Amino acid sequence: MFDPDQLNQFKTKLKDSASVLILLPPEPDVDSLSAALSLHLTLKNSGKTSTVGCSTPAKVASSHLFGINQLKTSIGNRNLVISFDYQEDSAENVSYDIDENTRKFNLRIKPKAGSAPLDTSSISYSYTGAEADLVITLNINSLEELGRLYSEEKEFLDQSTIANISLAASPSTFASMSLNSDKFSCLSELVAFLLKSVGTSPTADAATNLYGQILSVVNNFQSPKITPDTLETAAFLLRSGAQTPKSKEQLSNPTPPPFFSTPPTPPQDKSNQPQGDSVTPPLTQATSPQPVATGVPSDWTGPKIYRGSSLK
């Protein structure tokens, strides 16, 4: 599926890298997010420092993915940037000092005479200066497609070791390593196959992300896009702890609780009863006394007594 030399180079670099940065273009689809987050969770679990970034926040449609709360819209982590609203020529000078007692760094901005002092409510803080041993990009053809992430970290990214993972038929030209193939059903399948190829098992959450996306794309394995590699990759993910996601129908129509009813009385087993004996029916209490028939002699209703005089 991949160029063997590129795959071996990636495997070696990944093993030697203590920190990895995974980058997505703006407005990524669920498949791209699934692939990126699964890589991130797996590398983080292996003991590496991993960051996954995208210049736009995730949408509600991808909220079911494990690790979605770890997606960052800014990848800088070294240089502190203090920003505030500023009117031209309103500052006299900028200086700093370090308090020897508290060891605090004090930044001083002196306004010009007649200018209003800086409004502290407009101050914001951020970081720039990304740093990583390896950068992994997903499904892009150039670094410019990363949008704001590239413009903010251009110097760093232009000098980084980059591996691009994509569904393109041709290798990318901007990256140090290109792991590309158009033989996969989706990017999630490609990433799962890549993890399997480099001998790394995904976490259960990562495997669930990848497996769920593959199921969606191949329509529960009923799509003509399925290949033997698809089935082998799915089995690899299941062995790694992937859980089958619930269908939309199951989520919208949950199974009702069971209804318990009194079971019918089973018929009596007559096999152990003596032959010829009849079973006496259970006695029941009469709800009302039976009326005595009227217009008949009283001795008809009493016990029969035979008198000797009656015998001729």
Buried (B, 14 or more C-beta within 10 A) or exposed (E): BBBEEBBBBBBEBBEEBEBBBBBBBEEBBBBBBBBBBBBBBBBBBBEBBBBBBBBBEBEEEBEBBBBBEEBBEBBBBEEEEEEEEEEEEBBEEEEEEEEEEEEEEEEEBEBEEEEEEBEEEEEEEEBBBBBBBBBBBBBBBBBEBBBEBBEBBEEBBEEBBBBBBBBBEEBBEBBBBBBBBEBBBBBBBBBBBBBBBBEBBBBBBBBBBBBBBBBBBBEEEEEEBBBEBBEEBBEBBBEBBBEEBEEEEEEEEEEEEEEEEEEEEEEEEEEEEEEEEEEEEEEEEEEEEEEEEEEEEEEEEEEEEEEEEEEE
